[in-house]
Amino acid sequence: MKYLIAGLGNIGAEYAETRHNIGFMVLDALAQEEKLFFSVERHASITRMKVKGKNFILIKPTTYMNLSGKAIKYWMVRENIPLENLLVIVDDIALPLGCLRLKKSGSDGGHNGLVHITETLQTIDFARLRFGIGNDYPKGYQIDYVLGKWSSGEMKNIQPKISLAGEIVRSFGLAGIDHTMNFYNNK
């Protein structure tokens, strides 16, 4: 059984450690924990992880956020991964800082990465782990906020949540989405 875990973000040093790149940050932390390294392949940086007989393919799309669907569809087809085994990790301004919500499907909420994935896969029925980045910005400054770097105080608050997101990824493959949502969505 294979699972595709796509952490969304933008490539390039200027985007590293930004709120919009929390998907990359979660996968980087998970890979570090498992002593794995990413290599750049077609449309994504990729690494593979095996947990209790389950195969996880972790990708960080190199297509930039607004074209994330291209990388996800490519790897789903290449690895023959069914839609129900896809998990997308994405930042969400509608959730308080550090709040984690796993969902089976849903709207894109105006998130350009999710918009492209939905258009490319032609469905909203894919799992997503929404990572709250808060919305502490003045009106008209959403882009600056989302593409802004985490403050040291924010980093201190989200580090444990990044680790928890790694647990959620493992549980998604090992225990299934229903159990994982019931167990983790209230933490």
Residue pairs with C-beta under 8 A, 6 or more apart in sequence:
1 53
1 54
1 55
1 85
1 173
2 54
2 55
2 56
2 57
2 79
2 80
2 81
2 85
3 54
3 55
3 56
3 57
3 81
3 85
3 86
3 87
3 172
3 173
4 57
4 59
4 72
4 75
4 76
4 79
4 81
4 85
4 86
4 87
5 27
5 56
5 57
5 58
5 59
5 87
5 89
5 169
5 172
6 23
6 44
6 59
6 60
6 61
6 68
6 71
6 72
6 75
6 86
6 87
6 88
6 89
7 22
7 23
7 24
7 25
7 26
7 27
7 58
7 59
7 60
7 89
8 20
8 21
8 23
8 24
8 61
8 65
8 68
8 88
8 89
8 90
8 91
8 113
9 15
9 18
9 20
9 21
9 22
9 23
9 24
9 25
9 60
9 61
9 65
10 18
10 20
10 21
10 64
10 65
11 60
11 62
11 64
15 21
15 147
17 25
17 149
17 150
18 146
18 147
18 148
18 149
18 150
19 91
19 133
19 145
19 146
19 147
19 148
19 149
19 150
20 65
20 91
20 146
20 147
21 91
22 89
22 90
22 91
22 131
22 133
22 158
22 162
23 60
23 88
23 89
23 90
23 91
23 131
24 60
25 162
26 89
26 129
26 131
26 162
26 165
26 166
26 169
27 38
27 58
27 59
27 60
27 89
28 38
28 60
29 162
29 163
29 165
29 166
30 49
30 58
30 165
30 166
30 169
31 37
31 38
31 47
31 49
31 58
33 163
33 166
34 49
36 47
36 48
36 49
36 58
37 47
38 45
38 46
38 47
38 58
38 60
39 45
39 46
39 47
40 46
40 62
42 74
42 78
43 61
43 62
43 63
43 70
43 71
43 74
43 75
44 59
44 60
44 61
44 62
44 63
44 71
44 74
44 75
45 59
45 60
45 62
46 57
46 58
46 59
46 60
46 75
47 58
48 55
48 56
48 57
48 58
49 55
49 56
49 58
50 56
51 170
51 173
51 174
52 174
54 173
54 174
56 169
56 170
56 173
57 75
57 79
57 81
59 71
59 72
59 75
61 67
61 68
61 70
61 71
61 72
62 71
63 70
63 71
65 112
65 113
66 112
66 113
66 115
66 116
67 116
68 88
68 113
68 116
68 117
69 116
69 117
69 118
69 119
69 120
69 121
70 116
70 120
72 86
72 88
72 117
72 120
72 121
73 120
73 121
75 81
76 83
76 86
83 121
83 123
83 125
83 126
84 127
84 177
85 173
86 126
86 127
87 126
87 127
87 128
87 129
87 169
87 172
88 113
88 114
88 117
88 126
88 127
88 128
88 129
89 128
89 129
89 131
89 165
89 169
90 111
90 113
90 114
90 128
90 129
90 130
90 131
91 111
91 130
91 131
91 133
91 146
92 101
92 109
92 111
92 130
92 131
92 132
92 133
93 132
93 133
93 134
93 135
93 142
93 145
93 146
94 109
94 130
94 132
94 135
95 101
95 130
95 131
95 132
95 133
95 134
96 132
96 134
97 132
97 133
97 134
97 136
97 154
97 157
97 158
98 131
98 132
98 157
98 158
98 160
98 161
99 131
99 132
100 129
100 130
100 131
100 132
100 161
100 164
100 165
100 168
100 184
100 185
100 187
101 129
101 130
101 132
101 185
102 127
102 128
102 129
102 130
102 168
102 172
102 177
102 180
102 181
102 184
102 185
103 127
103 128
103 130
103 181
104 125
104 127
104 177
104 181
105 123
105 124
105 125
105 126
105 127
105 128
106 124
106 128
107 124
108 114
108 115
108 117
108 118
108 124
114 128
117 126
118 124
127 172
127 177
129 165
129 168
129 169
129 172
131 161
131 165
133 146
135 142
135 145
136 145
137 144
137 145
150 158
164 184
164 187
167 184
168 180
168 184
171 179
171 180
171 183
171 184
172 180
175 183
